[in-house]
């Protein structure tokens, strides 16, 4: 007799616990992305080296993610792996806070990244698997991460105005500790916990799938085009006279647009397949960074931030949904790991380069990011053609 599916826990309970962990992780991201560079500058790290430090997680993930995701698939231990890595992340950020000197900061942050970078692809696999088995949509759960990101932004923005920048690292340590608590609160899921009608069909390996490879490159390039924005927008806007709260508000506008997209993601028109979402995301990035390269007036920045729903949101959903639907049986975490590695490699190069570009050209560095997004958009078109040619595949 076939092994029966395990008894599923409450649909609402699983969704709530997953949403809480997303929220905790994105509070952490809301502090790290815009304000970790401010802490680095306060510690005496120059602009070029800031780019290298921020690239460290992208380099490390190339090795850390395949190890963690393959282990989670092999042992069918998504939750246990997430909890262990979250605990190591708390210890790692405490180490970063304690060291002095640019080289030691770089080494400590790289070590921390071995634990922290695999958590998101593992969580995506965990959530998609559990929600799929319970017949619930992904977007309404994931959006709570984006909502919490705004909270992290404003909290850190306020803190940046009232406390020395050298103390911002302790907000990161505290937020990582909260994420660990939420990880422990997650329910266990199993690879067998999948609705029969949602089970992926056997297919050839993803690394030989032209459509998947084109999707990964497209998403990697479009997401990498955000590197100057992530690393230097806070420094740039502060130099222009904007305070921490205004900077947080600008970042929040982009995330609000992203939240709206996630909320309606299950009701997007049928023609917006995952590969076509990548094309739209790349086009939004091209427009966004082209305008940013011309030093737009402050009053135009809110409108440009709303394009985050395309440049990030559509790219993110397109790559995530495509990978989930194309994952061979029993390799869901591994498939997300492959995608994350490609994203990491492209982001590492772009982030390291962004420090030199911004130091040499200032706002004009965004023009290079626009060119990167053009190529990402083109690969999205390649993925769309390949997906439509693959008989029986879902684009």
Residue pairs with C-beta under 8 A, 6 or more apart in sequence:
3 192
5 133
5 192
5 193
5 194
6 190
6 192
6 193
8 14
8 133
8 134
8 193
9 187
11 134
11 135
11 136
13 187
14 130
14 131
14 134
14 136
14 187
15 131
15 134
15 136
15 140
15 141
17 182
17 185
17 186
17 187
18 123
18 126
18 127
18 130
18 131
18 141
18 186
19 141
19 144
19 145
20 144
20 182
20 185
21 82
21 123
21 179
21 182
21 183
21 185
21 186
22 123
22 127
22 141
22 142
22 144
22 145
22 148
23 144
23 145
23 147
23 148
23 182
24 148
24 175
24 178
24 179
24 181
24 182
24 183
25 119
25 120
25 123
25 145
25 179
25 182
26 145
26 146
26 148
26 149
26 152
27 148
27 149
27 151
27 152
27 155
27 175
27 178
27 179
28 152
28 172
28 175
28 176
28 178
28 179
29 149
29 152
30 148
30 149
30 150
30 151
30 152
30 153
30 155
30 156
30 251
31 152
31 153
31 155
31 156
31 168
31 171
31 172
31 175
32 172
33 230
33 251
34 153
34 156
34 157
34 230
34 233
34 234
34 247
34 248
34 251
35 156
35 157
35 160
35 168
35 171
35 234
36 54
36 168
36 169
36 172
37 50
37 54
37 231
37 232
37 234
37 235
38 160
38 165
38 168
38 234
38 235
38 238
39 165
39 166
39 168
39 169
40 50
40 53
40 105
41 50
41 165
41 235
42 164
42 165
42 166
42 168
43 100
43 102
43 105
43 166
44 102
45 53
45 102
45 105
46 102
47 232
47 355
47 358
47 359
48 355
48 356
48 359
49 102
49 106
49 355
50 231
50 355
51 231
51 351
51 352
51 353
51 354
51 355
51 356
51 358
52 106
52 352
52 355
53 102
53 105
53 106
53 109
54 230
54 231
54 351
54 355
55 347
55 348
55 349
55 351
55 352
56 106
56 109
56 110
56 113
57 109
57 110
57 113
57 116
57 117
57 344
58 343
58 344
58 345
58 347
58 348
58 351
59 110
59 344
59 348
60 110
60 113
60 114
60 117
60 344
61 113
61 117
61 118
61 340
61 341
61 344
62 341
62 344
62 345
62 348
63 114
64 113
64 114
64 115
64 117
64 118
65 117
65 118
65 121
65 337
65 340
65 341
65 344
66 334
66 337
66 338
66 341
67 118
68 81
68 85
68 118
68 122
68 337
69 118
69 121
69 122
69 125
69 333
69 334
69 336
69 337
69 340
70 333
70 334
70 337
71 77
71 81
72 78
72 81
72 122
72 125
72 333
73 191
73 330
73 331
73 332
73 333
73 334
75 81
76 190
76 191
78 122
78 125
78 126
78 129
78 189
78 333
79 126
79 183
79 186
79 187
79 188
79 189
80 188
81 118
81 122
82 119
82 122
82 123
82 126
82 183
82 186
83 180
83 183
83 184
83 186
85 115
85 116
85 118
85 119
85 122
86 115
86 119
86 176
86 179
86 180
86 183
87 180
88 114
88 115
89 112
89 115
89 116
89 119
89 176
89 179
89 180
90 173
90 176
90 177
90 179
90 180
92 108
92 111
92 112
92 113
92 114
92 115
92 116
93 112
93 169
93 172
93 173
93 176
94 173
95 108
95 111
95 112
96 105
96 108
96 109
96 112
96 169
96 172
97 169
97 170
97 172
97 173
98 108
99 105
99 107
99 108
116 176
117 340
117 344
118 337
118 340
120 340
121 333
121 336
121 337
121 339
121 340
122 333
122 336
124 320
124 324
124 336
125 332
125 333
125 336
126 186
126 189
127 138
127 141
127 142
128 138
128 320
128 324
128 332
129 189
129 191
129 193
129 194
129 332
130 187
130 189
130 193
131 137
131 138
131 141
132 194
132 195
132 198
133 189
133 193
133 194
133 195
133 198
135 195
137 265
137 266
138 265
138 266
138 320
139 261
139 262
139 263
139 264
139 265
139 266
139 317
140 262
140 263
140 266
142 262
143 259
143 262
143 263
146 255
146 258
146 259
146 262
147 255
147 259
149 255
150 251
150 252
150 255
150 256
152 175
153 248
153 251
153 252
153 255
154 245
154 248
154 249
154 252
155 171
156 168
156 171
156 244
156 248
157 244
157 245
157 247
157 248
157 249
158 244
158 245
158 248
159 168
159 171
159 244
160 168
160 244
161 243
161 244
161 245
191 330
191 332
199 329
200 325
200 326
200 327
200 328
200 329
201 392
202 328
202 329
203 209
203 326
203 328
203 393
205 328
206 212
206 323
206 326
206 327
206 328
206 331
206 335
206 338
207 213
207 338
209 326
210 386
211 275
211 322
211 326
211 383
211 386
211 387
211 390
211 393
211 395
212 322
212 323
212 326
212 338
214 379
214 380
214 382
214 383
214 386
215 274
215 275
215 278
215 318
215 319
215 322
215 323
215 339
215 379
215 380
215 383
216 319
216 323
216 338
216 339
216 342
216 343
217 342
217 346
217 376
217 379
218 278
218 282
218 315
218 319
218 376
218 377
218 378
218 379
218 380
218 382
218 383
219 278
219 315
219 316
219 318
219 319
219 339
219 342
219 343
219 376
220 342
220 343
220 345
220 346
220 347
220 376
221 282
221 346
221 372
221 373
221 375
221 376
221 379
222 278
222 281
222 282
222 285
222 311
222 315
222 372
222 373
222 376
222 377
222 380
223 312
223 315
223 316
223 343
223 346
223 347
224 343
224 346
224 347
224 349
224 350
224 351
224 372
224 376
225 285
225 289
225 311
225 350
225 369
225 370
225 372
225 373
225 376
226 285
226 311
226 312
226 369
227 347
227 350
227 351
227 353
227 354
227 369
228 289
228 354
228 357
228 358
228 365
228 366
228 368
228 369
229 289
229 292
229 366
229 369
230 351
231 351
231 354
231 355
231 358
232 354
232 358
232 365
233 247
233 250
233 251
234 247
236 358
236 362
236 363
237 246
237 247
237 250
237 301
238 244
238 247
240 298
242 250
242 298
250 301
250 302
250 305
251 305
253 302
253 305
253 306
253 308
254 305
254 306
254 307
254 308
254 309
254 312
255 308
257 305
257 306
257 307
257 308
257 309
257 313
258 308
258 309
258 312
258 313
260 309
261 309
261 313
261 314
261 317
262 313
262 317
265 317
268 277
272 280
273 384
273 387
273 394
273 395
274 317
274 318
274 319
274 320
274 321
274 322
274 325
274 387
274 394
274 395
275 318
275 322
275 380
275 383
275 384
275 387
275 395
276 318
276 380
276 384
276 395
277 314
277 315
277 317
277 318
277 321
278 314
278 315
278 318
278 319
278 322
278 376
278 377
278 379
278 380
278 383
278 384
279 377
279 380
279 381
279 384
280 310
280 314
281 310
281 311
281 312
281 313
281 314
281 315
281 316
281 318
281 376
281 377
281 380
282 311
282 315
282 373
282 374
282 376
282 377
282 378
282 379
282 380
283 310
283 377
284 307
284 309
284 310
284 311
284 314
285 307
285 310
285 311
285 315
285 369
285 370
285 373
285 376
285 377
286 370
286 373
286 374
286 377
287 307
288 304
288 307
288 308
288 310
288 311
289 366
289 367
289 369
289 370
289 373
290 366
290 367
290 370
291 300
291 304
292 304
292 363
292 366
293 363
293 364
293 365
293 366
293 367
293 370
294 363
295 363
296 304
311 373
315 376
318 380
319 339
319 343
320 336
320 339
322 383
322 387
322 395
323 335
323 336
323 338
323 339
324 332
324 335
324 336
325 394
326 335
326 393
327 334
327 335
327 336
328 335
350 369
350 372
353 368
354 365
354 369
357 365
357 368
358 365
384 395
387 393
387 394
387 395
388 395
